[in-house]
């Protein structure tokens, strides 16, 4: 894992379009996100430094929000490692809660979040816009405790 930098923006923007074609962030949005003072972004990299996945978190006092998690290899544990990083980063900032949104039709991610201790707390109807029509976002929450640190990969 390493922090994302301005030099990563073109690669990240390309990955956004590959991984999230319906709601990809533009290159300007990626730059704004990774340079925002209340957000932290990290990349999971291979031995050669290639980005295998990335995650971002918005830190806001007693709560934190997972902004994104994207991986190029499903089933390799990268998503779980990135989620663990988000949780650890939130704990470092003394957050008591971690929130995220996930597409209703993203079963794989929803199962990952449930296994990690997240519970569904709401629905944002039609939040994601796709060529096939709107897709709901499931809002999930996990209370954080300094007594039970996140699982490490």
HUCORQUI-V756407 format. One record per backbone hydrogen bond with DSSP energy under -1.0 kcal/mol. CO is the residue of the C=O (numbers start at 0). NH is the residue of the N-H. E is the energy in kcal/mol with one decimal. If there is no record, write none. Layout:
BEGIN
CO|NH|E ; CO|NH|E
END
This chain:
BEGIN
1|42|-3.4 ; 4|7|-1.6 ; 5|8|-1.4 ; 7|11|-2.9 ; 8|12|-2.8 ; 9|13|-1.9 ; 10|14|-2.5 ; 11|15|-2.5 ; 12|16|-1.6 ; 13|17|-1.8 ; 14|18|-3.3 ; 15|19|-2.9 ; 25|29|-2.6 ; 26|30|-2.2 ; 27|31|-2.4 ; 28|32|-2.6 ; 29|33|-2.5 ; 30|34|-1.2 ; 35|38|-1.6 ; 37|58|-2.9 ; 39|56|-2.4 ; 40|3|-1.6 ; 41|54|-2.1 ; 42|1|-1.9 ; 43|51|-3.4 ; 43|52|-1.3 ; 45|48|-2.0 ; 49|45|-2.4 ; 51|71|-3.1 ; 52|43|-2.6 ; 53|69|-2.6 ; 54|41|-2.4 ; 55|66|-2.4 ; 55|67|-1.1 ; 56|39|-2.2 ; 57|64|-2.4 ; 59|62|-1.6 ; 61|95|-3.6 ; 61|96|-1.2 ; 62|59|-2.3 ; 63|98|-2.6 ; 64|57|-3.2 ; 67|55|-2.0 ; 69|53|-2.5 ; 72|75|-1.1 ; 76|80|-2.1 ; 77|81|-2.5 ; 78|82|-2.5 ; 79|83|-2.6 ; 80|84|-1.9 ; 81|85|-2.2 ; 82|86|-2.3 ; 83|87|-2.7 ; 84|88|-2.8 ; 85|89|-2.3 ; 86|90|-2.4 ; 87|91|-2.2 ; 88|92|-1.2 ; 89|94|-2.6 ; 90|93|-1.9 ; 95|143|-3.1 ; 96|63|-1.7 ; 97|141|-2.3 ; 98|65|-3.0 ; 99|139|-3.1 ; 101|137|-3.4 ; 102|105|-2.0 ; 104|106|-1.3 ; 105|109|-2.4 ; 106|110|-2.3 ; 107|111|-1.8 ; 108|112|-2.6 ; 109|113|-2.3 ; 110|114|-2.6 ; 111|115|-1.5 ; 112|117|-2.6 ; 113|116|-1.6 ; 118|140|-2.4 ; 121|138|-2.5 ; 123|126|-1.5 ; 123|136|-2.2 ; 127|134|-2.7 ; 129|132|-1.5 ; 134|127|-2.8 ; 135|103|-2.7 ; 136|123|-2.9 ; 137|101|-1.8 ; 138|120|-3.1 ; 138|121|-1.2 ; 139|99|-1.9 ; 140|118|-2.6 ; 141|97|-2.2
END
